[in-house]
Amino acid sequence: MKKKIYGLEITGHLDIIVSDNEDEFEGEISKWQEVMIHGDPEGLRSFGKLLIKLANLDQEKRSYLPIGAQEHYHLRPNYELSKSSVTTIVGRIDEKGTGDFYDGYIAKDPLEYPEEFQNKLNEMPALKIAFEALTPGRQRSYYFYFSMPERSKTRRARVEKCIPQILNGKRLKDK
């Protein structure tokens, strides 16, 4: 099987840039980078379709791809991307034949829920079951909402307020 060139499916306008940022707080300077992906609706939809195609791709059936390699696509300025973009490589993290992730990969830390919410989950089995039934996105929304306040009293109040919503399978923003 010959390698098919992907990326030319990007239609519309898509811009991928790296932004260097710097902030000073109490005399300490923090520096970080952000990758910014902007596009018109057509450009974003076509980029999304490319990502889904990559995610659904069966690497094991790709004869041109050696064992231990990952499928990837190059998106180039002035071809698939705007002229102001940086060359971008979008790829699978899992290796053909092994399923291992590449050596430089560092997994994100699992979410650790605030003590106030964890205590409620332990006290109320129905709450735990309802929370685990929520989609991962809804769980993350509650996680951030419960974790943001510095004061325990505020975290407790937020947890208490949201218990009925969680038990009813509602999103944080639902009434």
N, C-alpha and C positions, 0 to 999 in steps of 0.2 A: 504494500500500500504506500503510495507516494504521499508525502506530507502536503496537506492542503494549506494554503496561505490564508489565514484568518486576519481580520482587522479591517479589511476593505469594506466590510459590511457596515462600518460606522458611517452613518449618514447624519445629516444635520450638522450642528456645530457643537464641538466638544473641545474643552480646554482643560489641560492638566498641568498645573504648575506647583512648584515647591516654594513655600513662603518661609523665609527666615525671620524669626521673631525674637524680640528681646524685651524684658520687663525688669524694672527695678522696684524692689519692695524692701523698705527698712535697710537700705544700703547694700542689699544682696541682689546681684544681677542673675536673672534666669534667662537662658537661651533655649529655644526649641525650634523645630521645623514642623510645618504642617503641609500635607499634600492637599491641594484644593482641586476638586473636580467640579467643573461648571459646564453646563450645556443648555441648549434649548431643549424643549420636550423631545423632539425627534432624535437629537444627539444622545440624550440621556437614555431614551428607550433602546436605541440601537446598541449602546454600551451595555445596558442591562441584558439584552439578548445575547451578546457576546459572552458575558460572564456566565449566564445560564448554560450556554452551549459548552463552555469550558468545564463547568461543574458536572454536567451530565455526560461528558466524554468518557468512553471506556478506554483508558490508556493501555490496557492489556491487549487490545486489538490493533494497536498502532505498531506495525512492524518496523517502521523507521525509527521508533523511539527505543533506545537501549534500556535494558533492565537498570533500575536505579535512577533513571532520568524522570523529569516532570515535563508534561506538556505545557507550553507557554506561547504567548503571542506578543509580538512587538507592535506597539502603536507608535507611529512616527510623526513628528511635526511636519505639517504641510501635506501629509498624505491622509492618514486617518484622523489626525488631530489638527488643531489650529497652529499657525506658525509660531505663536507665543508659547506653545506647550513644550514640555520636556519629553524626550523619548521615554516611553513607559513600557515596562514588560509586565504583563498580567499572566500569572501562571498558577498551576496546581502546586500545592504544598506537599502532597503525597507522591512517593516515588513509584514508578511502574515496577511491578513484580514483588515489591516488599511492603508497600503501604507506609513505609517509614517517612518521617518528615526530614527535610534537609538539616544539616548540622547546625546552622546558625539560628534555627527557629527557637524562640523562647515563648512558651505558652503563657497566656494571661493567667493571672491569679483567679481562683474561684471567688465568687462573691461571698463575703462574710456578712451576714445580716446583723444589724445592731442588736445588742443584748435584749432591748425592750421588745423587739419583734420576735426574736428567737424564743424568749420566755413564753410569749403568747402562743407560738406554734407548739411548744411543749405542753402548755396547759390545755390547749383546745385541739384535740385530734381532728375535728371537723374543719378547723381553719387550715391546718396543715394539708389535709386532703384537697381542700378547695384551692389553696395557693399552688400546690403542685400541679393542679389541673389547668392552671392559667398558662397561656403561651409564654415562652421565654421572654418575649418583648414586654408583656404585661408584668411579669415578675421583675424585670429590670427597672421598669418605671416605678414600681413600689419600692424597690431597693433604694433607688436614688432619692426618692421622696422621704423615706424613713431615715436615711443616712445623713442627709444634709445638715440638720440642726446640730449645733454643738451641745445644747443642753439636753440632758436626759428627759426632763419634764416635757419638753417640746416633742421629742421623739415619741415618748409614751402617748401624748395626746394625738399625734398623727396616726399612730398604730390603732388606737381605740376608735378614732373617727373612720378608719378605712376597713375595719373588721366586717361590717355589714356588706360593703361593696365586694370584698374578696369572697365572702360566703356566697354571694349571688353571682360570682363569676364576672364581675364588672371590671372595666378598665378604671384606672385612677381618675380619669377625666369624666367618667360617666357619673350621672347623678342618681 
